Amino acid sequence: MNKFIFSKVKQLVPKISSTELIALRSGNTSIDRSILNGDIEYPTKKNIPNKLAESKLNTLFSMHDKSKLYPNSDNNKIISWLATNKFFSFIIDEKYGGNKLSVNELSNVLTKITSFDPGLGVVAMVPNSLGPGELISIYGTEKQKNHYLPKLAAGEFIPCFGLTGPNNGSDATGKIDTGKIISKENKKYIEVEINKRYITLAPVANLMGLAFNLKDPNGLLDEGSEGITVALVERNTCGLIQETHHNPLNAGFPNGTLKGNLLIPLENIIGGEKNAGNGWKMLMECLSAGRGICLPATANASSKAASFGMYHYIKIREQFNMPLEKMEAIQEKFNKIILDTWIIQSSVLMTNDILDNGDSPAVISAIMKQQSTERARNVLNQAMDIHAGASICLGYSNFLEKFYRSAPIGITVEGSNTLTRSLIIFGQGLNKSHPYIFPVLNDILNNDANSFKENFNEILNHSILLYLKSFSLSFSKTLEQQVVNFACLTNFVALKGGSIKKEQMLSGTMADIFSNLYLAQSVLYYEKDKKASDKLTNYIVNHLMNENQKLINEVVDNLGFEKYLLLHLKKSVKSINYKEEKDIFNEIMKNPNIIDCIKENIHIEGVFKDMEDALLLDKNSEEYKILKDKIINVGEYNN
């Protein structure tokens, strides 16, 4: 019987490539596992002192005239200032001259910089995300660490990382540049023709990390193996060409190409020859910074800035002889703005605390990347509707344009959101985050029937207990009950095995439910920490649960025979209650804790400062009228 089950499960298991297997074995799990286990868990709060003086940020903001960082005519003055003032060293240890920050502080600093200027935020983000600095710190030889890290910390080196090209984007290792090992004058080199694009900081960088597929046709490797490899190349060496740049939606940050027929000494591999072929593992273990910290920080900045601006604007701007805040149509849109902004800032806080505890959960990082950037785009779309004509004309009062222009960039990079939602969050999460599936998968891969029997019994018992629990809680409408229902549903969806890879509508919908459960927990976690508004917290959690119930109903309806065993998971969905919407709007506008939380970590100047000041004045005063005209002004230019 055991052999029969082993054989049947083996048929269900999807074909897993070596790169997928590395991804599954990289990083760890956290709350994502507790959700698939059918329970709720929160991280321990760590209070780590801040290191970066506020005056440093103020100096940066005062010297930046808000012109494009790149291309420009000032010889990249701001970028050079950032480099020499250790803004590119926030993940480099102090013993190498770095200014390593906690995850929370790094996130808060990037949020504030991005709220001032999104292009500047990107420039500050990249060296502190996936790049040579982190890779050298973790995997470099002692010689590489001692040579490169102090120079990166001091700003002598400006780094970038070259992975994507014309034939590999979201499929990062697809048709990636291929090189081979050759021997020349009794020394080993890597000969590789590269054609990299979308490389942020490439036009100004002088230290490149390059990823390529390494071949060893002549068996010259003494250590390591063939496969994805990461090496270091300095500007104007090895045949590297940095001659062209891209222009991502005129957002004003350096992004470009790395090309050339390169001859790279073998010792330039990060970690030396022994790390040949180890590049994909290295990259997977370092992805959490970009996905889990930096991109969510930029999304946090844009949504907070939009919310803060609209909170004041709808009090000041009048139409039909009334402030916009008195119109229900505006209230409806503004509630959506605050809902998504609150979700983003809550999930950023909880995720930062998870990462500051030393965890590196790949699935949570994917959830954060996809959900924060998508929800930030929703915030900006709603805000643009309210701001109307002022938001589509460049000018002093247009505080949305710079964020609106940059929003698609965050959605596209670090694996497009389409890929992340439909393939990674649930597809990878099912195998990685589930408490029992990966051990069974590992037994199949290792052809270990004895271990399989033990692990299969574990997953069987787990599934039966969850199924029974889903009945015992069937009349409950709590977050705990929905977590159990999702975990139960997951075990049935898992029966599809390898076909989940192809059923991307199903996988995407399951990813949305999974994400919403994580986000709902983060909103509760945030309220526990900030004590801002029980009313708003309950409203948002109920909204996420209601959204999830629609999705659970949809999944059950689209299953095969299994749906008849899961009909009890289907429940009615709550309609929008207009009175509740108006009550929540009043809570947002009258509870100062809410706008104070939204204001945290964003830079207040210009039209934002004018709006704050205007609301302190008598509306009948001349001073107020002057400020109001300035705030609702639309840019005008001579013909």
Secondary structure, 3 states (H helix, E strand, C coil): CHHHHHHHHHHHCCCCCHHHHHHHHCCECCHHHHHHCCCCCCCCCCCCCCCCCHHHHHHHHHHCCCCCCCCCCCCCHHHHHHHHCCCCCCCCCHHHCCCCCCHHHHHHHHHHHHHHCHHHHHHHHHHHCCCHHHHHHHHCCHHHHHHHHHHHHHCCCCEEEECCECCECCCCCCCCCEEEEEEECCEEEEEEEEEEEEEECCCCCCEEEEEEEEECCCCCCCCCCCEEEEEEEECCCCCCECCCECCCCCCCCCEEEEEEEEEEEHHHECCCHHHCCCHHHHHHHHCHHHHHHHHHHHHHHHHHHHHHHHHHHHHHCEECCEEHHHCHHHHHHHHHHHHHHHHHHHHHHHHHHHHHCCCCEHHHHHHHHHHHHHHHHHHHHHHHHHHCHHHHCCCCCCCCHHHHHHHHHHHHCCCCHHHHHHHHHCHHHHHHHCCCHHHHHHHHHCCCHHHHHHHHHHHHHHHHHHHHHHHHCCCCCCHHHHHHHHHHHHHHHHHHHHHHHCCHHHHHHHHHHHHHHHHHHHHHHHHHHHCCCHHHHHHHHHHHHHHHHHHHHHHHHCCCHHHHHCHHHCCCCCCCCHHHHHHHHHHHHHCHHHHHHHHCCCCCCCHHHHHHHHCCCCCCCHHHHHHHHHHCCCCCCCC
